[in-house]
Amino acid sequence: MRILTTILTGALVLVAITSHARIIRVNRVHTQATTCADCYTSLQTALNAADGYPGTDTIHLEPSDFNYGDASINSPVVIIGNGFFLTGVNSNPDKQANGQTSTVNLISLNAGATGSTITGVRIADTGGGITMTNTSNITLIRNYFNGYGVSWSGTGNTCANITIAENIFSAGADLSQSTTDQIISGLLVRNNYFSGKIDLGDTGDNITGFVVTNNTFNYNGTHAIRNAEIAYNAFNIGNVSNVNNNLHDNISPTALPAGTNNVVVNMVTVFAAGGTSDGTWNILSTSPYDEENGASPRGMYSGISPYRLSGIPAVPAIYSLQSTLNTTPGGTVNVTLSTRSNN
């Protein structure tokens, strides 16, 4: 095994890989995507290069003002973006030196994609989202679903061991399936923020090993969930259906369906107005449901793997970068950078 050190635009990434797996760079700026054999301007072209290649390649989707568009994944890959809520109103400062996002549109995870991970990516709001068809061992972690969410479709579509964790689902970004019958086993939904809806309640679906835990819900309606354990969540608004669910240890402003240790709470005492787009959902330190000091932690920042601000991927990152603006030929360029690890 050898250690490769790759300096990206806005991130310093140290990745341990086998001799078969590669690091692939994707950047829409042509001059930054032609400096190595494994550099591309298109996500789909990078995925095509990974197809059939031994090992699980890592694709660094470098931050850009451009949308990288649609892509179809047919082999196991790890896609790493730059995170989100990095600049502008209600953003989290000093998370990345480069405040641009790594934006995609529609990503299709197909049978060959088994074992893939997508992290730190913004899924855009123009007919986008992530679809899964006959695949397994998929991890979607620390992404921003900005208008479209995750869906399953196709009669008899079978998916297994899916983890959806530490993501932001904006309004309209749902977890949903088509009207055809799905077979989903081992679905873990944890430490996410939902303004969108979970709509996985069709009677024809066969969903087993379904766990919905440590999420924060802000959808003004009823989530359609069946055959699931629903626990340690914070419902700021909304409710959930109760079709063979095990509901316990949740908080909400109105009564949830029958369960154990579900508490009706005045949510004004739980969340404070203001703050950053995702930081505002960190529960007040004065609440018994506070994630760090409370007796009964709840919501997206609770549990053994809490939500991380701005969806910063679990790799080291450059969060501050300064350099000499001008110099004479042969002169010295001074560069000062600051890095931090992320877990």
N, C-alpha and C positions, 0 to 999 in steps of 0.2 A: 504494500500500500504506500502511496506517496501523497504528500500534502501539497496542493497547489494553492497559491495565493493570488487572488484576482481582485484588482482594484476596479470597481465599477463607478459610473456616474452616480454619486450619492451613496454608495455603499462599499464597505470593505468586507469581502467575504472570504472566509477560510473554510475550505471544503475538503474533507477526506474522501477520496474516491479510489476505486480499483483501477487497474490498468485498462479495463474495458470501457468504463463510463467516462463521459466527457463533460466539460463545461462549455456550454454554447451561449454566446452573447447575441441578443437581439436589440437593435437600435434603429429607429427610423431615420436618424441622421447618417447619410451615406458615408461621410468621411470617418465616422466612428464605428461603422459596421463593416469595414473592409480591411481592418488591421490584423486579422488573424484568419486561419483556415476555418475556424468554427464561429464566424461572425456573420449575421444575417440582418436584413432590414425587415423581414416578414416573419411573424410567429409561425405561420403555416409552413413556410420554407424550412424553418428550424425544426419543426416537428417532422417534416418529411425526411430531413437528414437523420433524425433520431430513429425513424421507423426501421425495425429489423436489426438495429445495431445492438450488439451484446451489452448488457448492463442497463442501468437506469441513468440516463443523461440528466444533467441539471441545466435548465434554460433560465438565464438571467434576463428577464424582460425589463430592459432598462427604462427609466422614467422618460416621458416624452409628452409634448403637447398634442400628439397625434393618437388616434385610436388604432390599435393594432388589428382591429377587425375580427372576423369570424375565424374559427380554427376547429379542426377535427383531430382528436387525439386517439391514436391507434396503437400506441406502444407505451410502456411505463416511463413516465418522465416526472421530474420535479420542476415546477415553474415558480420562480421567485420574482415578485414585483417589489415596488418601493414603498408600499403603504399608502395611506390616504389621510385626509384632513391635515395636511402638512403646511398649507398656506391659506391666507384669506381669513374671513370672518369666522370666529369660533373654532379656529384651528389649534393644533398643539405645536407650539414653537420648539425649535431645536431638537427635532426628532431625526431629520435628515438634512444634510447640507443642500441637497437638491430637493425642492419642494414639489416637483412634478409627480404625477401618478403614472402607473403602468396600467393602461386602460385597454380592455378587450371588449368585444361585443358578445357574440354567441360562441360558447365553447361546448363541443360535443364530446363526451367521454364514451367511447365505444368498447367493445369486448376486449380488444388488445390493450386497453389503457389500464388494466388491472395493476394496482400498486402505485398509482399516480398521486401526486400531491400538488395542490395549487395554493399559493400563499402570497399575501401582500398585494393582491391585484384588485383593481376596480373594474367591476362588470357593469358596462354602460347601460343607459336607459333607452336605447333605440332598437328594440326588438332583440335584446340580448338575453343573457342568462347562461346557466349551465344545465345541460341535459345529460342524463345517464341512461345507457342502454346495454343490458346484459354484461355488466362489469362488476368488479368487486375490489375491496381493499383500497377505497378512495378516501383521501383526506382533503377537505376544503377548510382551510384555517386562516383566519385573519384577513379576510377579503371584505370588500365593500360592494354589496349588491345594490346598485343604484337604479332601481326601477323594475328590474326583472330578477327572479330568484333561481331556485333549483327545481327541476322538474323531471319526472319519469313518464314515459309514454310507450305505447305499443303493447298489444295483447300478449300476456305471458312474459313480459319483460322481467328478467330476473337479476336482481342486484343484491350484493351481500357485503357486510362489514363496511359501512359508510359512516364516516365521522364528519360532522358539520359543526365546527367549533370556532368560537371567538370571532365571529363575523358580525357585520352590520347589515341588516336587511331593512332598507328604506321602505316607505309606503309603496305598495304594489309589488314588492319583491317577496314572493311567497315560496313556501315549500309546497309543491303540488304535484298531482298526477293527472293523467288524462282520464276519460270516462272508461277506458279499457282496463281490464284487471291487471294489477301489478303483483309481483312476488318480491318482497323486500325483507331481508333478514339482517339483523344486527345493525340497526340504524340508531346512532348516537347523536343527539342534538344538544349541545352544551355550551354555556357561556357566550351565547349570542344576544344581540339586541334585535328585536322584531318590531318594526312598524308595519311590516307585512304580516300575512296570515299563514299559519300552518293548515294546509288543506289536504289531509291524508286520512280521510274518514270514510271512503267508499266501501260499501259492504262487500263488493267483489274482490277487494284487495286482500292479499295475504301478507300482513306485516307482522313479523315476530322479532323479539329482542329489541323493541322500540323503547328508547329512554330519552326523556326530555327533562333536562336538569340544569339548574344554575343559569337560567336565562332571564332576561328582562323583557317583558312584553308591553308594548305600547300600541296595540292594535285595538281599535274601538269596534269590536265585534267578537264573534265566538270562533275559536280555533277548532277545526274538525279533526279530532284525534281519537284513535281507537286502539285498544290492546297495548297500551303503553304505561310505563311508570313515569309519572309527572311529579317532580319533586324539587324543592329548594329554589323555586322560581319566584320572581317578583312581578306581579301583574299590576302595572301602573293604571291601566284601564283594560277592559275586555274580560273575557271568560273563556271557558273551554268546555267542549262537549264531554259527556261521560258515557262512553260505550266500552265497557270492560276495561276501564283505566284504573290504575292504582295512584290516587292523588294523595300526596302527603307533604307536609312541611312547606307549603307555599304561603305567600302573603298576597292579598288583593283588597281593593276598596269595597267590593261586594262579595257575597258568599259564593264560593266555588261549589261544584257538585260534591256530593258526600265523599269524605275521605278522613284522614287522620292528621291532626295538628295543622290544619289549614286555618289561617288567622285573618280576620277582616281588620284592615288597618287604614287609618287616615293617611293617604299617600303623601300629603303635604309634609308630614313628619318624617318621611323616608327620603324623598328627593328634593334637592334645592333647585330653584329656578336659576337660569343662567349657566355659565361655564362653557366649556368647549362642546363641540357637537356630540362627542361620546363621553367626555369627562363628566357631564352633567348627570349621568346615570350611575355615578359612584355614590353609594348610599351615605347619608349624613353620619358623621362620627357620633352624633348624639343618639342615634337610633340603635335599638337592640339588634337590628338586622344589618348593621354595618359589617362590611366584609372583613375588616381587620381587627376590630376591637369588640364587636357585638357578640352577644351570647348566642344569637341565632342567625348567622350570616345567610344572606339570600341574594339572588340576582347574578348578573353577568360577571361581576368582579369577585365572586365568592368561589369556594372550592379549591381543589389542589392545582388547577391550571386556569387562573383567572383571565378574563379579557385583557388585552394589552392596548393601550392608547394608540390610535392611528394604524392599527394592524401592522406594526413594524414586524417583519419576519424574524424568525429566531436565528439570526446570523449577526455577526458584528457589523456596525454601520458607522460611516463617517457622518457626524452631526454638525461639524463646523469645519470650514475650509477657507483659508485665506492665502493669497499668493501675490507676488510682485506683479503689478499691472504692466509695467514697461521695463525693458532692459536693452542694453546695447548688444550687438552680436558678440558672442563669447562671454557675455556678462553672466551674473549670478541671478537666479530666480529663487527667491525665498518662499517656501511653502510651509504653512502651519496648519495642521489638521488635528481634530479631536475625534476619538473613536470611543464607542461603548459596545459592550456585548449585550445581546438581547436573548431572552430565553422564552 
